[in-house]
Amino acid sequence: MSAHKADVVIVGGGIMGAATAFFLRQRGMSVILIERGLIGQQASGVNFGNVRRMGRPIEQLPLSNRSRAIWLKFKELFGEDVELLLNGHLRVGFRPAHEERMAQYAQDAQSYGLGMQMMGAKALRERFPFLAPEVTSGCYAPYDGHANPRLAAPAIGRAAARAGAQVFENTEIVSVEKEGEDFRVSAADGRTFRAPVALITAGAWGNRISASFGEPVPMIAKGPQMAVTEPVPYAIGPTIGAVTDVPDQLVFFRQVARGNIVIGGGGHEPVDLENRRTHVNPSRTLMKLAQAPRVVPAFSRLNIIRVWSGIEGYMEDSRPVMGPSARVPGLYYAFGFSGEGFQLGPGVGEVMAELIQTGATTTPIGQYHIARFAKLAQQAA
């Protein structure tokens, strides 16, 4: 069986891999995109759908801003509507300490164009009358929003294929090896794929491939706990999240145009990476349902119609691995986005395509280099 060849082979067809394939084609490079299941089926398709910049580490805002510019042109670039609603993002707090935290962030992020506005109880109540009386402060980012994660990565994957990328779905990979000048990616069905450049965008499974090249990273896989309500009249507007002192009590929600309210938060559950299975813990759904009315009292009357989970890769330091390998020429990584990769995905794709083609990038990503785990690699060796 002859090998499929290209300039770049990408392993992992989530939003990062699909976007990189698209932008590599825009730069005239031939590309193979390989996905074990369907494009966008894993973390890229099961997350909350936040297209937010507020609350990200300050160091990540240049990358987030680059991604925002692509989200704004999503339909024009990728040819499909993914239910993008730019209705803002609102963080609310219940105590003076929460207000201080939000105000400090707004100050630190001032130069990045998020347009955040601090709001006191009175202003919040006037603007968002559905909020609970316990809410005492808020920070509003008017340009943020949300989109449908089940639609986004597949749309980018289809656009990449139309642009000439070779996309292989339902293709289980058994090995990725450097062979002379090329990387050889071998599939379970006997097919092989060759390219002088390989990019690993395999999400929670990325560490398995980096470790096979002597670059293990401290990552654990966790399952988000998601729920959606019956449709109710559209009323909310922004995505809303509550500041909390207890991580498992975190709750955030967004209302889609047809009226359903998607609710995230409530902690994570362990996952089975071998069998690619995860589950929703009913007690976490109940915890969310107990917390949500603290933010919006009317939530106490809503019915949940569906719950779901997925598999996300979380780094020990919460920062992704992004950039070239520290050991193997021609090898690149973009994985471990710790539950925050959906908004970043298109920007990550554009940055990785730029990096692969030109050897450098105009967006700072040095803080995400895999070399920060070199000690771990030495111990493993």
Secondary structure, 3 states (H helix, E strand, C coil): CCCEECCEEEECCCHHHHHHHHHHHHCCCCEEEECCCCCCCCHHHHCCCEECCCCCCHHHHHHHHHHHHHHHCHHHHHCCCCCCECCCEEEEECCHHHHHHHHHHHHHCHHHCCCCEEEEHHHHHHHCCCCCCCCCEEEEECCCEECCHHHHHHHHHHHHHHCCCEEECCCCEEEEEEECCEEEEEECCCCEEEECEEEECCHHHHHHHHHHCCCCCCEEEEEECEEEECCCCCCCCCEEEECCCCHHHCEEEEECCCCCEEEEECCEEECECCCCECCCCHHHHHHHHHHHHHHCHHHHHCCEEEEECCCEEEECCCCCEEEECCCCCCEEEEECCCCCHHHHHHHHHHHHHHHHHHCCCCCCCHHHCHHHHHHHHHHHC
